[in-house]
């Protein structure tokens, strides 16, 4: 399996009481590159959490559950990459 450069994941937060990671109920998918979100709001080790296929996710749920800033930057990066070929 080839690893994509971009990882679409829900951001995790660490509880001060239990020292466990959790996902907030209203969390949106963020795009991570090198463990940092494209919107610069989150960072996490993407090796330990589930990746989502963004195309399938958008078809099923729409853009309401995805960080708008990450999605905009991701689309620009993909567009620029395809133009450079």
C-alpha positions in Angstrom: 0.0 0.0 0.0 1.4 3.4 -1.0 1.2 6.1 1.6 -0.4 9.3 0.5 1.5 12.5 1.3 -1.8 13.9 2.7 -3.7 12.4 5.6 -7.3 13.3 6.2 -8.0 12.8 9.9 -10.1 14.0 12.8 -8.1 16.0 15.2 -7.5 14.5 18.6 -7.2 16.3 22.0 -5.7 15.1 25.2 -7.7 15.0 28.4 -6.0 16.6 31.4 -7.8 14.2 33.8 -7.2 10.8 32.1 -4.2 11.5 29.8 -6.2 9.8 27.0 -6.7 11.2 23.5 -10.3 11.9 22.5 -12.2 13.4 19.5 -14.6 16.2 20.1 -18.2 15.6 19.1 -18.2 18.5 16.6 -14.7 17.8 15.1 -14.2 18.3 11.4 -11.8 16.4 9.2 -8.5 18.2 8.7 -5.8 17.5 6.1 -2.4 16.8 7.6 0.9 17.0 5.8 4.0 16.0 7.8 1.8 15.7 11.0 0.6 19.4 10.8 -2.8 20.5 9.5 -2.8 22.6 6.4 -4.9 25.2 8.3 -2.1 25.4 11.0 -4.6 24.8 13.8 -3.7 21.2 14.7 -0.8 18.8 14.8 -0.7 15.1 15.6 1.2 12.0 14.8 -0.8 10.7 11.8 0.6 7.2 12.1 -1.6 6.4 15.0 -5.1 7.5 13.8 -7.4 6.5 11.1 -7.2 8.1 7.6 -10.2 9.0 5.6 -10.5 8.9 1.8 -11.5 12.5 1.2 -13.3 11.8 -2.1 -15.5 9.1 -0.6 -16.1 11.2 2.5 -17.2 14.3 0.5 -19.5 12.1 -1.7 -21.2 10.7 1.4 -21.3 13.6 3.8 -20.6 16.8 1.8 -18.2 19.6 2.8 -20.0 20.5 6.0 -17.8 18.1 8.1 -14.5 19.2 6.6 -12.3 22.1 7.5 -12.9 24.7 4.8 -9.3 26.1 5.1 -7.7 22.6 4.8 -10.0 21.7 1.8 -9.2 24.9 0.0 -5.4 24.6 0.5 -5.6 20.9 -0.4 -7.4 21.6 -3.7 -4.9 24.3 -4.6 -1.9 21.9 -3.9 -3.5 19.2 -6.0 -4.3 21.6 -8.8 -0.7 23.0 -8.8 0.7 19.5 -8.8 -1.4 18.4 -11.8 -0.4 21.6 -13.7 3.3 20.9 -13.2 3.1 17.5 -14.9 
